[in-house]
Amino acid sequence: MVVCRDEMGPEAAKSWPGERVLRTAPCEQPRRPAGRARQEIDYGRRESGYIFGAFQPATGAAFTAPYPRRTAVNGADFLDHVDAWVDPAVERVYAVLDNLSAHRATDVLLFALAHPRWEFVFQPTYAAYLNLIEPWWKILRSLALKGRRFENWAEVCRAVDAATAYWNAHRHPFVWGHRRRHRPRRQPGIALTPAVA
């Protein structure tokens, strides 16, 4: 079984510009329109953290967990959670990772020694597209974070958990280099000649 593993972040609990509209002063001349409507800007960044993720491309199943920092200790802890998530009947688990130094730290090597069914496969430098969790991060961002306002890190974690649960309820296998087409194939028309057998 192949498990793609990566971290997304740092993600911050931040609000977006434009909480409320500021009134503009009316112009002195009645023929001219009022000034542009402006919105109050909130530059607040409240809390931040990382979303650790594991993804099985063959089934489309995903597992996420929030952590305050991206460290080797958090990475090894997440691997323990992923090991419990993966079916115990699976004899060999190939984990696809990038070349982050935390992925080769002592804690992760000790995890590999304690769990002999795991084998780590490191992707080449500048080849992030080989790890299929990268396009899934885009889907997760659109489900959980896009266009939403969060007051604190706990709201971000709840949104990511809800989006992961939604994805797992509607999952589908991922195939590298394959795009799903939403339109049916075109039928031969005037410009296309039909194939003669």
C-alpha positions in Angstrom: 0.0 0.0 0.0 1.2 3.5 -0.9 0.7 6.4 1.6 1.6 9.9 0.5 2.5 12.1 3.5 3.2 15.8 3.7 2.5 18.9 5.7 0.4 21.9 4.7 1.3 25.2 6.2 1.9 27.3 8.0 -1.8 28.0 8.0 -3.0 31.0 10.1 -6.3 32.0 11.6 -6.7 35.3 9.9 -9.6 37.4 8.9 -9.9 38.9 5.5 -10.2 42.5 4.5 -13.7 44.0 4.5 -15.5 43.1 7.7 -17.7 46.2 7.5 -18.2 49.0 5.0 -16.9 52.4 6.0 -19.2 55.3 5.0 -17.7 57.8 2.6 -18.3 61.5 3.0 -20.7 62.8 0.4 -19.3 65.3 -2.1 -20.1 69.0 -1.8 -21.1 69.1 -5.5 -24.5 67.4 -6.0 -23.7 66.3 -9.6 -20.7 64.2 -8.6 -21.2 60.8 -7.1 -20.0 60.0 -3.6 -16.5 58.7 -3.1 -15.6 55.1 -3.5 -16.9 52.7 -0.8 -14.0 51.5 1.4 -13.9 48.6 3.8 -12.2 48.3 7.1 -9.1 46.2 6.9 -8.2 43.7 9.6 -4.5 42.7 9.5 -4.8 40.4 12.5 -3.0 37.1 12.5 -4.1 35.3 15.6 -2.6 31.8 15.7 -1.0 29.5 13.2 0.0 25.9 12.8 0.5 23.0 10.4 -1.8 20.4 9.0 -0.2 17.0 8.7 -1.7 14.7 6.1 -1.6 11.2 4.9 -3.3 10.1 1.6 -3.9 6.7 0.0 -4.1 7.3 -3.8 -5.5 3.8 -4.5 -8.6 4.3 -2.4 -8.7 8.1 -2.0 -8.8 7.9 1.8 -7.3 10.8 3.7 -6.2 11.4 7.3 -5.3 14.9 8.7 -4.1 16.1 12.1 -3.2 19.7 13.2 0.1 20.4 15.0 1.5 23.7 16.3 4.9 23.3 14.6 6.6 21.2 11.9 9.1 19.3 13.9 10.5 15.8 13.8 8.8 14.9 17.1 5.4 16.0 15.7 6.2 14.1 12.5 6.9 10.8 14.4 3.8 11.3 16.5 1.8 11.7 13.3 3.3 8.6 11.9 2.1 6.7 14.9 -1.4 8.0 14.2 -1.2 7.0 10.6 0.1 3.5 11.5 -3.1 3.1 13.6 -5.2 4.4 10.7 -3.7 2.0 8.1 -5.3 -1.5 8.1 -3.2 -3.8 10.3 -3.6 -6.6 7.7 -1.4 -4.6 5.2 2.1 -6.2 5.2 4.0 -3.4 3.5 3.4 0.4 3.6 5.4 2.6 1.3 5.4 6.2 2.5 6.1 8.8 -0.1 7.8 11.9 1.5 9.7 15.0 0.4 13.2 15.7 1.4 12.5 17.8 4.5 15.2 17.3 7.2 12.5 16.5 9.8 11.5 13.4 7.6 15.0 12.0 8.1 15.5 12.9 11.7 16.3 10.4 14.5 12.7 10.2 15.7 11.5 9.1 12.3 14.3 6.6 11.9 13.4 5.1 15.3 9.8 4.8 14.1 11.0 3.0 11.0 13.0 0.5 13.2 10.0 0.0 15.5 7.6 -0.6 12.6 9.3 -2.9 10.0 6.4 -2.9 7.6 7.0 0.8 6.8 9.4 1.8 4.0 10.1 5.5 3.2 10.5 6.6 -0.4 11.9 10.1 -0.8 10.9 12.0 -3.9 13.6 13.8 -5.9 14.3 17.4 -5.3 12.0 19.8 -7.3 9.5 16.9 -8.1 6.6 17.7 -5.7 4.2 16.7 -8.4 5.2 13.0 -7.8 3.6 13.1 -4.4 -0.2 12.8 -4.9 -1.0 14.5 -1.7 0.0 17.8 -3.3 -3.1 18.0 -5.6 -5.2 16.8 -2.6 -4.0 19.8 -0.6 -5.6 22.1 -3.2 -8.9 20.2 -2.8 -8.7 20.5 1.0 -8.0 24.2 0.8 -11.0 24.7 -1.4 -13.2 22.7 0.9 -12.0 24.0 4.3 -10.3 27.3 3.9 -11.1 29.2 0.7 -13.1 32.4 1.3 -13.7 31.7 5.0 -12.8 33.8 8.1 -11.4 32.2 11.2 -11.0 33.9 14.6 -8.6 31.3 16.1 -6.6 28.1 15.3 -9.3 25.8 16.8 -11.8 27.0 14.1 -9.3 26.2 11.4 -8.8 22.7 12.9 -12.6 22.1 13.0 -12.9 23.3 9.4 -10.1 20.9 8.2 -11.6 18.0 10.2 -15.0 18.6 8.6 -13.6 18.9 5.1 -11.6 15.7 5.6 -14.7 13.9 6.8 -16.6 15.2 3.8 -13.8 14.1 1.4 -13.7 10.6 3.0 -17.5 10.3 2.5 -17.2 11.2 -1.2 -13.7 9.9 -2.0 -12.4 8.5 -5.2 -9.1 7.0 -6.3 -6.4 9.3 -7.6 -4.4 8.4 -10.7 -1.3 10.3 -11.4 -1.4 12.4 -14.6 -5.1 11.6 -15.2 -7.7 14.4 -15.3 -11.4 13.7 -14.9 -13.4 15.0 -17.8 -16.7 16.6 -17.0 -17.9 16.7 -20.5 -18.7 13.7 -22.7 -16.5 13.1 -25.7 -17.5 15.0 -28.8 -19.4 13.2 -31.5 -18.1 13.6 -35.1 -19.6 16.6 -36.7 -19.1 18.6 -39.8 -15.4 19.4 -39.1 -14.5 15.9 -38.1 -14.6 13.0 -40.5 -15.8 9.7 -39.1 -13.3 6.9 -39.0 -13.8 4.4 -41.8 -13.3 0.7 -40.8 
